[in-house]
Amino acid sequence: MSKKLENIDIEVNELKDKSIPTWEVIIPNKKSIGLIEKINGKYRATTTKTNNVLFDKSLESSINDLLSYFTLHEK
C-alpha cells in the first residue's frame, strides 16, 4: 500500500531570539511541524507533535526529514 503523492507548501522561518541558530518549519495557515537547531555542526530536528528527534548534516536534509516524518506519522 502506498500513499498518494502530494505537494506540501511549507515556510521555514529563522528564529532570531534563540542563543543557537534555530528554524521553525511551518505549514502555512495550519501548524508548526518542527524546530531545527544547529548544534556542534549538526542539525537537530524536533517534531512538534511527538518531540521525536532527528539528526542530519544539512539544513535542507533536516527539513526533508521533518516533512517525511510528518507525512508518514502525523498527518
C-alpha positions, -999 to +999 in steps of 0.1 A: +000+000+000+014+034-009+002+068-002-008+092-029+019+118-036+011+154-029+029+187-026+030+203+008+037+240+010+060+250+039+076+281+054+110+280+071+114+309+095+147+316+113+140+324+150+163+354+159+156+353+197+175+320+203+211+316+215+218+290+188+207+291+151+171+279+151+145+275+124+108+267+126+092+246+098+055+256+093+027+245+070+011+279+062-023+285+078-021+252+096+006+244+121+042+241+130+057+207+123+090+211+140+121+231+151+156+227+137+186+237+157+222+238+146+243+222+174+280+214+170+278+215+132+248+191+130+212+199+126+188+186+152+151+185+141+125+180+168+089+172+157+063+194+173+036+168+180+057+139+194+090+155+202+109+129+182+145+140+174+162+135+140+198+145+133+213+154+099+243+171+083+225+199+064+195+222+069+179+210+037+181+174+047+167+182+082+137+200+065+131+169+043+133+146+073+107+166+091+084+166+061+088+129+056+082+122+093+051+145+093+037+128+062+042+093+074+034+096+111+015+128+120-008+136+091 
